[in-house]
């Protein structure tokens, strides 16, 4: 049981109005035809964490500071944003996915773990331009058509990270909690103790006293190597790449049992410990990298052990908090770190991409139905609709890493078009949450996850007309930063893109691309699409099939 809310009670109580969506009538601005539609019925998203006063502040972004000579990009570290090959990780991930698929599905992380099997292209200029357009005070991306952002639903639907679950508490547990282990009634799973035993063994043998992912994998995974070192610039069609193919592995050989024998792990616990060890690596390297790259943090052992026993954690919340926090640090710093050489975009092309967003496509991930749908938060919704509801609610995203507390405001009413709800002038945040202790952090997280509030929520029908009120367009034209204002032009002056831009995540160069997200893992087989690279031919990788589970949670509603 976590401590109750203390000084954050006032903020937590504000977060749950009776009606999340307001049904009203106002003039609209159609961004597809740039025409005014008078006296139209609209649904507007509410936020009880924000005042009723309009946010009448003129915004200034990193891009403005760079243009004014007050900030500049500096030379990056050699490893900035680069792909890092970790020997034996792909072999270990395939083995775990084959052995523990049911547990990973129950913990709602199968798709996210599967996604770590592949390499993903990143473009330095595009990342740099994104940071220049990011507003750290609102946690939104500023574009000529208004504000956008990364939502909790994006983290779940695209990234496969669960929203609803247990509080992620990354901390080294007390010694008495590790010692007081009962395999039926336990404070911590017995696998946690074995993880610390392995870490202690590696720590004592290490000259640097830092346990890298390579050290950790080498100890736990004694499988034969299948994949050779692959650099991000590798154009060789014959290079050994992961296939994404998973199947039930054969019984372990004597060599593969080595780690269990060295630690004296009982036979009945070996699969659980093996999975917990892998989850420790996955959390440290892929989910929440912190500090030096590719190092194992013993603070993740507690959560990793609980995951190996099917516990679900709200990973989307902490990852988005970390993303917002990182973007805020970069966008607020006078000498941000970045790169000037692009893989696919020039600096000009990257900026142009972010300024040519088609507003009619913003709601492409939103849930919709043939008819407008009224839902009530009665605490009995399916997991699918529970996570979607949480994504629509303004809240504070929390992250606790040892003694570091990170809290970031989450304001979906500022980018409601991404949920197929009309965008109106946003309101000011009532107050920033500044937690001083763990009870405050947990209290804010509990408010974010709170269910059974009896609040009503309307799910609108699909629309592709821009979804903007007239007063929002007038407000944005007046208060948008100078950096993007130059592209806010009348319809006849705007140059519309001939074809929509689609960014694909690719596995190496010219290979099959598995599009893995939570909706597909929970409801259908994984969609595997082909992506052609400009300088390489498609590889002959096998098509992977994810386990199929019930689609009942979608409740008959089509996902757009």
MARZA-535878 format. One record per residue (C-alpha): x, y, z; residue number from 1; residue in one letter. Coordinates in nm, 4 decimals. Example, Ala and Ser with C-alpha at 12.3 -4.5 7.8 and 13.67 -1.06 7.14 Angstrom:
        u        v        w  nr rest
   1.2300  -0.4500   0.7800   1    A
   1.3670  -0.1060   0.7140   2    S
This chain:
        u        v        w  nr rest
   0.0000   0.0000   0.0000   1    X
   0.1411   0.3371  -0.0973   2    X
   0.1194   0.6436   0.1271   3    X
  -0.1805   0.8708   0.0911   4    X
  -0.1789   1.2169  -0.0618   5    X
  -0.0403   1.4953   0.1536   6    X
   0.0325   1.8444   0.0213   7    X
  -0.0914   1.7580  -0.3292   8    X
  -0.4474   1.6806  -0.2194   9    X
  -0.5790   2.0124  -0.3525  10    X
  -0.4398   1.9492  -0.7002  11    X
  -0.5504   1.5855  -0.6999  12    X
  -0.9094   1.6776  -0.6115  13    X
  -0.9331   1.9162  -0.9075  14    X
  -0.8565   1.6582  -1.1674  15    X
  -1.1967   1.4936  -1.2111  16    X
  -1.4909   1.7076  -1.3307  17    X
  -1.8333   1.5566  -1.3855  18    X
  -1.8199   1.6223  -1.7595  19    X
  -1.4946   1.5784  -1.9533  20    X
  -1.6418   1.7096  -2.2783  21    X
  -1.8543   2.0236  -2.3183  22    X
  -2.1327   2.0228  -2.5773  23    X
  -2.1706   2.3785  -2.7081  24    X
  -2.2261   2.5958  -3.0176  25    X
  -1.9669   2.8303  -3.1679  26    X
  -1.8181   2.9501  -3.4967  27    X
  -1.5668   2.7132  -3.6539  28    X
  -1.2589   2.7592  -3.8688  29    X
  -1.2222   2.4904  -4.1329  30    X
  -0.8485   2.4450  -4.1863  31    X
  -0.9050   2.2393  -4.4998  32    X
  -1.0932   2.5182  -4.6822  33    X
  -0.9947   2.8152  -4.4572  34    X
  -1.3627   2.9086  -4.4306  35    X
  -1.5728   3.0139  -4.1292  36    X
  -1.8640   2.7863  -4.0387  37    X
  -2.1072   2.9874  -3.8204  38    X
  -2.3008   2.8574  -3.5171  39    X
  -2.1957   2.4929  -3.5272  40    X
  -2.2323   2.2269  -3.2614  41    X
  -1.8954   2.1200  -3.1204  42    X
  -1.7507   1.9023  -2.8476  43    X
  -1.4725   2.0705  -2.6474  44    X
  -1.2382   1.8926  -2.4062  45    X
  -1.2324   2.0236  -2.0486  46    X
  -0.9503   2.0474  -1.7985  47    X
  -1.0069   2.1114  -1.4290  48    X
  -0.6320   2.1652  -1.3738  49    X
  -0.6505   2.4874  -1.5746  50    X
  -0.8184   2.8209  -1.4986  51    X
  -1.0962   2.9719  -1.7081  52    X
  -0.8695   3.2562  -1.8147  53    X
  -0.7396   3.2411  -2.1700  54    X
  -0.3692   3.1675  -2.2098  55    X
  -0.2877   3.5136  -2.3498  56    X
   0.0878   3.4770  -2.3400  57    X
   0.3112   3.5348  -2.6390  58    X
   0.5211   3.2227  -2.6746  59    X
   0.8969   3.2122  -2.7284  60    X
   1.0621   2.8910  -2.8414  61    X
   1.4183   2.7698  -2.8770  62    X
   1.3880   2.8468  -3.2485  63    X
   1.3206   3.2127  -3.1655  64    X
   1.6252   3.2274  -2.9371  65    X
   1.8451   3.0728  -3.2076  66    X
   1.7180   3.3213  -3.4664  67    X
   1.7885   3.6074  -3.2223  68    X
   2.1403   3.4823  -3.1528  69    X
   2.0638   3.4019  -2.7861  70    X
   2.1126   3.0260  -2.8264  71    X
   2.3035   2.7940  -3.0576  72    X
   2.3439   2.4237  -3.1188  73    X
   2.6772   2.2890  -2.9964  74    X
   2.8888   1.9973  -3.1172  75    X
   2.7393   1.6699  -2.9874  76    X
   2.8904   1.3712  -2.8201  77    X
   2.9921   1.1012  -3.0680  78    X
   2.7089   0.8738  -2.9504  79    X
   2.4304   1.1345  -2.9644  80    X
   2.1169   0.9568  -3.0849  81    X
   2.3138   0.6793  -3.2502  82    X
   2.2190   0.3136  -3.2671  83    X
   2.4260   0.1050  -3.0264  84    X
   2.4706  -0.2648  -3.0994  85    X
   2.4680  -0.4791  -2.7827  86    X
   2.6090  -0.8223  -2.8494  87    X
   2.3708  -1.1118  -2.7718  88    X
   2.0713  -0.8868  -2.6866  89    X
   1.8732  -0.9901  -2.9942  90    X
   1.9364  -1.3590  -2.9220  91    X
   1.8266  -1.3107  -2.5613  92    X
   1.5134  -1.1130  -2.6560  93    X
   1.4031  -1.3777  -2.9082  94    X
   1.4578  -1.6493  -2.6490  95    X
   1.2553  -1.4649  -2.3832  96    X
   0.9722  -1.3827  -2.6242  97    X
   0.9479  -1.7503  -2.7138  98    X
   0.9643  -1.8811  -2.3565  99    X
   0.7563  -1.6193  -2.1737 100    X
   0.5044  -1.4861  -2.4263 101    X
   0.2035  -1.5540  -2.2007 102    X
   0.3548  -1.3680  -1.9060 103    X
   0.4568  -1.0719  -2.1243 104    X
   0.1101  -1.0531  -2.2770 105    X
  -0.0523  -1.0604  -1.9341 106    X
   0.1818  -0.7839  -1.8170 107    X
   0.0841  -0.5964  -2.1383 108    X
   0.4407  -0.5438  -2.2575 109    X
   0.4843  -0.8119  -2.5259 110    X
   0.4622  -0.5599  -2.8107 111    X
   0.7049  -0.3170  -2.6449 112    X
   0.9586  -0.5926  -2.5771 113    X
   0.9187  -0.7189  -2.9335 114    X
   0.9871  -0.3677  -3.0656 115    X
   1.3305  -0.3712  -2.8973 116    X
   1.4348  -0.6394  -3.1485 117    X
   1.4766  -0.3854  -3.4265 118    X
   1.6857  -0.0854  -3.5243 119    X
   1.5137   0.2432  -3.6001 120    X
   1.6287   0.5243  -3.8239 121    X
   1.6619   0.8601  -3.6593 122    X
   1.7423   1.1882  -3.8267 123    X
   1.9516   1.4425  -3.6361 124    X
   1.8132   1.7464  -3.8184 125    X
   1.4551   1.6340  -3.7645 126    X
   1.5164   1.5851  -3.3906 127    X
   1.6882   1.9233  -3.3759 128    X
   1.4000   2.0956  -3.5549 129    X
   1.1500   1.9217  -3.3257 130    X
   1.3286   2.0687  -3.0221 131    X
   1.3271   2.4142  -3.1817 132    X
   0.9466   2.3939  -3.2157 133    X
   0.8877   2.2473  -2.8670 134    X
   0.7395   2.4707  -2.5963 135    X
   0.8694   2.3637  -2.2518 136    X
   0.6071   2.5658  -2.0612 137    X
   0.3134   2.3820  -2.2218 138    X
   0.4729   2.0500  -2.3237 139    X
   0.3436   2.0963  -2.6763 140    X
   0.4873   2.1247  -3.0266 141    X
   0.4119   2.4598  -3.1892 142    X
   0.3287   2.4529  -3.5592 143    X
   0.1539   2.6934  -3.7991 144    X
  -0.1760   2.5065  -3.7503 145    X
  -0.1551   2.5146  -3.3700 146    X
  -0.0323   2.2967  -3.0865 147    X
   0.0383   1.9237  -3.1051 148    X
   0.1948   1.6896  -2.8539 149    X
   0.2898   1.3351  -2.7616 150    X
  -0.0045   1.1853  -2.5751 151    X
  -0.0384   0.8943  -2.3371 152    X
  -0.2468   0.7270  -2.6042 153    X
   0.0425   0.7573  -2.8497 154    X
   0.2724   0.5893  -2.5976 155    X
   0.0228   0.3047  -2.5598 156    X
  -0.1110   0.2656  -2.9143 157    X
   0.2182   0.3129  -3.0982 158    X
   0.4765   0.2210  -2.8364 159    X
   0.2913  -0.0680  -2.6733 160    X
   0.3531   0.0679  -2.3221 161    X
   0.0704   0.0137  -2.0703 162    X
  -0.0956   0.3239  -1.9254 163    X
  -0.2967   0.1691  -1.6432 164    X
  -0.1100  -0.0404  -1.3912 165    X
   0.0945  -0.0293  -1.0733 166    X
   0.3044   0.2669  -0.9608 167    X
   0.6557   0.2411  -1.1037 168    X
   0.8851   0.2732  -0.8026 169    X
   1.2486   0.2613  -0.9128 170    X
   1.4463   0.2277  -0.5923 171    X
   1.6735  -0.0231  -0.4221 172    X
   1.4534  -0.2061  -0.1693 173    X
   1.5393  -0.2348   0.1975 174    X
   1.7491  -0.5317   0.3029 175    X
   1.4675  -0.6633   0.5222 176    X
   1.2333  -0.6666   0.2212 177    X
   1.4829  -0.8772   0.0282 178    X
   1.5363  -1.1140   0.3205 179    X
   1.1674  -1.1485   0.4104 180    X
   1.0733  -1.3655   0.1168 181    X
   0.7906  -1.6142   0.1355 182    X
   0.7128  -1.7825  -0.1958 183    X
   0.3393  -1.7654  -0.1218 184    X
   0.3085  -1.4422   0.0766 185    X
   0.6056  -1.2294  -0.0204 186    X
   0.7188  -0.8712   0.0142 187    X
   0.9264  -0.9113  -0.3009 188    X
   0.9491  -1.2024  -0.5445 189    X
   1.2452  -1.4334  -0.4716 190    X
   1.3877  -1.3519  -0.8166 191    X
   1.4757  -1.0032  -0.6883 192    X
   1.7234  -1.1485  -0.4399 193    X
   1.8924  -1.3493  -0.7158 194    X
   1.9266  -1.0387  -0.9341 195    X
   2.1133  -0.8610  -0.6580 196    X
   2.3319  -1.1684  -0.6050 197    X
   2.4258  -1.1668  -0.9747 198    X
   2.4895  -0.7922  -0.9701 199    X
   2.7137  -0.8259  -0.6632 200    X
   2.9141  -1.1017  -0.8320 201    X
   2.9669  -0.8903  -1.1460 202    X
   3.0394  -0.5775  -0.9439 203    X
   3.3150  -0.7474  -0.7473 204    X
   3.4735  -0.8769  -1.0681 205    X
   3.4485  -0.5429  -1.2478 206    X
   3.7416  -0.3036  -1.2646 207    X
   3.5162  -0.0018  -1.3313 208    X
   3.2412  -0.0930  -1.0807 209    X
   2.9845  -0.0210  -1.3504 210    X
   2.7838  -0.3156  -1.4823 211    X
   2.7138  -0.2689  -1.8495 212    X
   2.4361  -0.4333  -2.0479 213    X
   2.7063  -0.6390  -2.2218 214    X
   2.8307  -0.7698  -1.8830 215    X
   2.4780  -0.8525  -1.7708 216    X
   2.3797  -1.0284  -2.0942 217    X
   2.7074  -1.2232  -2.1072 218    X
   2.6365  -1.3589  -1.7581 219    X
   2.2711  -1.4562  -1.8049 220    X
   2.2495  -1.5441  -2.1751 221    X
   2.4788  -1.8327  -2.2768 222    X
   2.3142  -1.8863  -2.6171 223    X
   2.5166  -1.9268  -2.9330 224    X
   2.5669  -1.6003  -3.1189 225    X
   2.3551  -1.5570  -3.4335 226    X
   2.3873  -1.1874  -3.5093 227    X
   2.7068  -1.0025  -3.5882 228    X
   2.7892  -0.6449  -3.4967 229    X
   2.5738  -0.4084  -3.7031 230    X
   2.6544  -0.0399  -3.7364 231    X
   2.3870   0.2191  -3.8229 232    X
   2.5617   0.2899  -4.1558 233    X
   2.5959  -0.0740  -4.2556 234    X
   2.4847  -0.1060  -4.6192 235    X
   2.5959  -0.4660  -4.6646 236    X
   2.3013  -0.6811  -4.7698 237    X
   2.4723  -0.9853  -4.6235 238    X
   2.5018  -0.8354  -4.2754 239    X
   2.3500  -1.0480  -4.0030 240    X
   2.0266  -0.8857  -3.8864 241    X
   1.7568  -0.9942  -3.6450 242    X
   1.4557  -1.1550  -3.8143 243    X
   1.1967  -1.0904  -3.5463 244    X
   1.1102  -1.4584  -3.5632 245    X
   1.0135  -1.6106  -3.2279 246    X
   0.9167  -1.9661  -3.1419 247    X
   0.9248  -2.1914  -2.8394 248    X
   1.2958  -2.2566  -2.7757 249    X
   1.4285  -2.6088  -2.7125 250    X
   1.5402  -2.7244  -2.3691 251    X
   1.8482  -2.5469  -2.2420 252    X
   2.1882  -2.7066  -2.2774 253    X
   2.4230  -2.7501  -1.9834 254    X
   2.6168  -2.4404  -2.0860 255    X
   2.2976  -2.2337  -2.1030 256    X
   2.2143  -2.3393  -1.7466 257    X
   2.5459  -2.1935  -1.6267 258    X
   2.4156  -1.8779  -1.4559 259    X
   2.1525  -2.0749  -1.2608 260    X
   2.4076  -2.3249  -1.1369 261    X
   2.6560  -2.0564  -1.0353 262    X
   2.3915  -1.8769  -0.8275 263    X
   2.2302  -2.1926  -0.6915 264    X
   1.8859  -2.1086  -0.8296 265    X
   1.6244  -2.3792  -0.7806 266    X
   1.4782  -2.5396  -1.0918 267    X
   1.1242  -2.4132  -1.0274 268    X
   1.2453  -2.0518  -1.0128 269    X
   1.4777  -2.0498  -1.3123 270    X
   1.2344  -1.9291  -1.5777 271    X
   1.1090  -1.6523  -1.3494 272    X
   1.4608  -1.5348  -1.2627 273    X
   1.5667  -1.5557  -1.6277 274    X
   1.2753  -1.3324  -1.7312 275    X
   1.3395  -1.0898  -1.4427 276    X
   1.7048  -1.0609  -1.5469 277    X
   1.6008  -0.9798  -1.9040 278    X
   1.3412  -0.7258  -1.7859 279    X
   1.6146  -0.5537  -1.5815 280    X
   1.8178  -0.5063  -1.8989 281    X
   1.5146  -0.3985  -2.1037 282    X
   1.4094  -0.1378  -1.8460 283    X
   1.7606   0.0010  -1.8022 284    X
   1.8533   0.0231  -2.1707 285    X
   1.5320   0.0663  -2.3706 286    X
   1.2455   0.1883  -2.1522 287    X
   1.4119   0.4388  -1.9243 288    X
   1.7812   0.4913  -2.0035 289    X
   1.9278   0.7084  -1.7328 290    X
   2.2834   0.8238  -1.6708 291    X
   2.5553   0.6527  -1.8716 292    X
   2.4381   0.4601  -2.1767 293    X
   2.3787   0.0839  -2.1646 294    X
   2.4364   0.0395  -1.7928 295    X
   2.2313  -0.1844  -1.5650 296    X
   2.0699  -0.0081  -1.2691 297    X
   1.9935  -0.2220  -0.9631 298    X
   1.7073   0.0176  -0.8878 299    X
   1.5025  -0.1591  -1.1586 300    X
   1.5310  -0.5055  -1.0003 301    X
   1.2218  -0.4631  -0.7834 302    X
   0.9948  -0.3760  -1.0775 303    X
   1.1572  -0.6337  -1.3073 304    X
   1.0924  -0.9106  -1.0535 305    X
   0.7284  -0.8110  -1.0188 306    X
   0.6881  -0.8014  -1.3985 307    X
   0.8181  -1.1573  -1.4165 308    X
   0.5154  -1.2459  -1.2035 309    X
   0.2701  -1.0844  -1.4475 310    X
   0.2390  -0.7430  -1.2776 311    X
   0.1479  -0.4544  -1.5063 312    X
   0.3048  -0.1134  -1.4475 313    X
   0.1959   0.2205  -1.5924 314    X
   0.5100   0.2531  -1.8027 315    X
   0.3552   0.4997  -2.0484 316    X
   0.3178   0.7586  -1.7712 317    X
   0.6785   0.7507  -1.6560 318    X
   0.8224   0.7321  -2.0091 319    X
   0.6182   1.0321  -2.1253 320    X
   0.7213   1.2214  -1.8099 321    X
   1.0829   1.1442  -1.8985 322    X
   1.0325   1.2529  -2.2627 323    X
   0.8673   1.5815  -2.1603 324    X
   1.1409   1.6438  -1.9042 325    X
   1.4176   1.5750  -2.1556 326    X
   1.2617   1.8012  -2.4190 327    X
   1.2217   2.0751  -2.1593 328    X
   1.5884   2.0539  -2.0662 329    X
   1.7002   2.0731  -2.4303 330    X
   1.4555   2.3464  -2.5341 331    X
   1.5339   2.5626  -2.2299 332    X
   1.9137   2.5389  -2.2516 333    X
   2.1071   2.8150  -2.4324 334    X
   2.3599   2.5708  -2.5839 335    X
   2.1639   2.2522  -2.6632 336    X
   2.3466   1.9485  -2.7960 337    X
   2.2660   1.8316  -3.1487 338    X
   2.4059   1.7439  -3.4901 339    X
   2.4330   1.9354  -3.8138 340    X
   2.4710   1.6484  -4.0586 341    X
   2.1492   1.4781  -4.1668 342    X
   2.0835   1.1244  -4.2830 343    X
   1.7664   1.2005  -4.4749 344    X
   1.6738   1.5663  -4.4128 345    X
   1.8572   1.8920  -4.4488 346    X
   1.7937   2.1404  -4.1681 347    X
   1.5624   2.3340  -4.4024 348    X
   1.3714   2.0217  -4.5074 349    X
   1.3283   1.9112  -4.1458 350    X
   1.1810   2.2456  -4.0496 351    X
   0.9559   2.2431  -4.3561 352    X
   0.8257   1.8973  -4.2608 353    X
   0.7111   2.0172  -3.9183 354    X
   0.5451   2.3193  -4.0778 355    X
   0.3515   2.1295  -4.3438 356    X
   0.1365   1.9244  -4.1073 357    X
  -0.2017   1.8306  -4.2491 358    X
  -0.4565   1.9102  -3.9728 359    X
  -0.7077   1.6666  -4.1225 360    X
  -0.4746   1.3797  -4.0304 361    X
  -0.4181   1.4739  -3.6648 362    X
  -0.6945   1.2447  -3.5375 363    X
  -0.5750   0.9387  -3.7303 364    X
  -0.5089   0.7441  -3.4064 365    X
  -0.8245   0.8569  -3.2260 366    X
  -1.1083   0.6185  -3.1437 367    X
  -1.4294   0.6800  -3.3353 368    X
  -1.7601   0.5142  -3.4092 369    X
  -2.0396   0.5525  -3.6599 370    X
  -2.2450   0.7371  -3.3979 371    X
  -2.1428   0.9596  -3.1111 372    X
  -2.0836   0.7514  -2.8010 373    X
  -2.1494   0.8477  -2.4380 374    X
  -1.9365   0.6737  -2.1781 375    X
  -1.9343   0.6935  -1.7996 376    X
  -1.6340   0.6328  -1.5768 377    X
  -1.8031   0.3771  -1.3544 378    X
  -1.4822   0.1862  -1.2844 379    X
  -1.6099  -0.1103  -1.4871 380    X
  -1.4818  -0.0206  -1.8324 381    X
  -1.2608  -0.2578  -2.0248 382    X
  -0.8857  -0.2066  -2.0013 383    X
  -0.8890  -0.0666  -2.3547 384    X
  -1.1372   0.2110  -2.2759 385    X
  -0.9836   0.2728  -1.9350 386    X
  -0.6519   0.3616  -2.0950 387    X
  -0.8201   0.5804  -2.3573 388    X
  -1.0126   0.7674  -2.0877 389    X
  -0.6961   0.8326  -1.8862 390    X
  -0.5301   0.9677  -2.2018 391    X
  -0.8008   1.2340  -2.2346 392    X
  -0.7751   1.3612  -1.8773 393    X
  -0.5463   1.6465  -1.7765 394    X
  -0.3084   1.5322  -1.5056 395    X
   0.0481   1.5375  -1.3783 396    X
   0.2841   1.2708  -1.5097 397    X
   0.5231   1.1433  -1.2455 398    X
   0.8534   0.9617  -1.2430 399    X
   1.0543   0.8564  -0.9424 400    X
   1.4110   0.7345  -0.9921 401    X
   1.5653   0.6706  -0.6525 402    X
   1.5531   1.0159  -0.4854 403    X
   1.4815   1.2137  -0.8032 404    X
   1.1208   1.3243  -0.8506 405    X
   1.0044   1.4378  -1.1930 406    X
   0.6551   1.5812  -1.2474 407    X
   0.5334   1.7178  -1.5819 408    X
   0.1944   1.8661  -1.6661 409    X
  -0.0162   1.6727  -1.9153 410    X
  -0.2746   1.8937  -2.0902 411    X
  -0.4605   1.7080  -2.3685 412    X
  -0.7098   1.9964  -2.4040 413    X
  -0.4249   2.1838  -2.5762 414    X
  -0.4092   1.9206  -2.8519 415    X
  -0.7619   1.7785  -2.8434 416    X
  -0.7739   1.7469  -3.2235 417    X
  -0.5557   1.4384  -3.1844 418    X
  -0.8554   1.2825  -3.0056 419    X
  -1.1020   1.3953  -3.2732 420    X
  -1.2356   1.6715  -3.0444 421    X
  -1.2545   2.0357  -3.1552 422    X
  -0.9687   2.2618  -3.0495 423    X
  -1.0573   2.5784  -2.8592 424    X
  -0.8416   2.8416  -2.6873 425    X
  -0.6501   2.6627  -2.4077 426    X
  -0.6563   2.7787  -2.0472 427    X
  -0.3743   2.8538  -1.8046 428    X
  -0.2413   2.5859  -1.5745 429    X
  -0.3683   2.6572  -1.2220 430    X
  -0.0354   2.5830  -1.0569 431    X
   0.2767   2.3804  -1.1142 432    X
   0.3070   2.0673  -0.9042 433    X
   0.6332   2.0657  -0.7067 434    X
   0.6425   1.7432  -0.5036 435    X
   0.8842   1.7371  -0.2133 436    X
   0.8445   1.3747  -0.1123 437    X
   0.7244   1.0340  -0.2240 438    X
   0.3674   1.0734  -0.0879 439    X
   0.3218   1.3791  -0.3107 440    X
   0.4463   1.1923  -0.6174 441    X
   0.2267   0.8910  -0.5454 442    X
  -0.0714   1.1168  -0.4806 443    X
  -0.0393   1.2831  -0.8202 444    X
  -0.0013   0.9434  -0.9866 445    X
  -0.3108   0.8131  -0.8059 446    X
  -0.5068   1.1126  -0.9326 447    X
  -0.3921   1.0370  -1.2885 448    X
  -0.5028   0.6729  -1.2535 449    X
  -0.8225   0.7405  -1.0583 450    X
  -1.1269   0.5462  -1.1808 451    X
  -1.4930   0.5271  -1.0812 452    X
  -1.5379   0.9060  -1.0755 453    X
  -1.8772   0.8849  -1.2533 454    X
  -1.7488   1.1456  -1.4994 455    X
  -1.9091   1.1344  -1.8418 456    X
  -1.7140   1.1313  -2.1656 457    X
  -1.8368   1.1654  -2.5236 458    X
  -1.6544   0.9859  -2.8024 459    X
  -1.7233   1.1872  -3.1211 460    X
  -1.7672   1.0597  -3.4735 461    X
  -1.4712   1.0899  -3.7083 462    X
  -1.4071   1.4237  -3.8797 463    X
  -1.1315   1.5468  -4.1115 464    X
  -1.2043   1.9195  -4.1338 465    X
  -0.9338   2.0580  -3.9078 466    X
  -1.1458   2.0621  -3.5907 467    X
  -1.0711   2.4201  -3.4843 468    X
  -1.2957   2.6948  -3.3458 469    X
  -1.2746   3.0389  -3.5032 470    X
  -1.1622   3.2002  -3.1772 471    X
  -0.8775   2.9485  -3.1518 472    X
  -0.7494   3.0417  -3.4966 473    X
  -0.7663   3.4117  -3.4068 474    X
  -0.5873   3.3467  -3.0762 475    X
  -0.3138   3.1374  -3.2375 476    X
  -0.2566   3.3928  -3.5128 477    X
  -0.2048   3.6587  -3.2445 478    X
  -0.0021   3.4728  -2.9804 479    X
   0.1962   3.2129  -3.1754 480    X
   0.5724   3.2555  -3.1535 481    X
   0.7525   3.4480  -3.4257 482    X
   0.9345   3.1278  -3.5190 483    X
   0.6190   2.9719  -3.6700 484    X
   0.4122   3.2848  -3.7314 485    X
   0.5714   3.3418  -4.0717 486    X
   0.3987   3.0254  -4.1985 487    X
   0.0491   3.1180  -4.0768 488    X
  -0.0842   3.2435  -4.4086 489    X
  -0.4175   3.2667  -4.5932 490    X
  -0.5327   2.9626  -4.7862 491    X
  -0.4417   3.0981  -5.1284 492    X
  -0.0781   3.1500  -5.0195 493    X
  -0.0298   2.8144  -4.8584 494    X
   0.1398   2.5364  -5.0488 495    X
  -0.0209   2.2058  -4.9584 496    X
   0.1952   1.8927  -4.9691 497    X
   0.1205   1.6763  -5.2710 498    X
   0.1379   1.3550  -5.0730 499    X
   0.1125   1.2963  -4.6980 500    X
   0.4429   1.2349  -4.5221 501    X
   0.4760   0.9031  -4.3432 502    X
   0.7664   0.8253  -4.1144 503    X
   0.8430   0.4532  -4.0997 504    X
   1.0431   0.2728  -3.8356 505    X
   1.2795   0.0428  -4.0189 506    X
   1.4811  -0.2565  -3.9151 507    X
   1.8184  -0.1756  -4.0611 508    X
   1.8240  -0.0613  -4.4225 509    X
   1.5478  -0.1736  -4.6565 510    X
   1.4132  -0.4477  -4.4327 511    X
   1.0633  -0.5477  -4.3324 512    X
   0.9193  -0.3135  -4.0705 513    X
   0.7007  -0.4580  -3.7921 514    X
   0.4491  -0.1943  -3.6827 515    X
   0.3957  -0.3033  -3.3243 516    X
   0.1504  -0.1329  -3.0923 517    X
  -0.0671  -0.2199  -2.7975 518    X
  -0.3913  -0.2322  -2.9965 519    X
  -0.2526  -0.4801  -3.2479 520    X
  -0.0904  -0.7006  -2.9856 521    X
  -0.4102  -0.7152  -2.7818 522    X
  -0.6455  -0.7588  -3.0719 523    X
  -0.4833  -0.8837  -3.3889 524    X
  -0.1665  -1.0266  -3.5333 525    X
   0.1149  -0.7792  -3.5854 526    X
   0.1029  -0.5844  -3.9081 527    X
   0.4231  -0.6199  -4.1027 528    X
   0.4825  -0.3576  -4.3698 529    X
   0.7600  -0.3167  -4.6260 530    X
   0.9793  -0.0096  -4.6317 531    X
   1.2235   0.0550  -4.9157 532    X
   1.5430   0.2411  -4.8403 533    X
   1.6978   0.4669  -5.0981 534    X
   2.0356   0.2874  -5.1117 535    X
   1.9586  -0.0729  -5.0242 536    X
   1.7401  -0.3523  -5.1517 537    X
   1.4861  -0.5204  -4.9213 538    X
   1.6294  -0.8035  -4.7168 539    X
   1.4704  -1.1465  -4.7077 540    X
   1.3740  -1.1326  -4.3427 541    X
   1.0972  -1.3649  -4.2320 542    X
   0.7589  -1.2204  -4.1475 543    X
   0.6964  -1.2419  -3.7743 544    X
   0.3576  -1.3213  -3.6252 545    X
   0.2641  -1.2053  -3.2788 546    X
   0.0415  -1.4197  -3.0550 547    X
  -0.3272  -1.3491  -3.1092 548    X
  -0.5438  -1.2601  -2.8116 549    X
  -0.9063  -1.1628  -2.7657 550    X
  -1.0390  -0.8464  -2.9226 551    X
  -1.3279  -0.8159  -2.6790 552    X
  -1.1772  -0.5131  -2.5059 553    X
  -1.2239  -0.2972  -2.8118 554    X
  -1.5980  -0.3320  -2.7480 555    X
  -1.6866  -0.3434  -3.1140 556    X
  -1.5486   0.0033  -3.1812 557    X
  -1.3341   0.0502  -3.4898 558    X
  -0.9855   0.1862  -3.4298 559    X
  -0.8998   0.4502  -3.6839 560    X
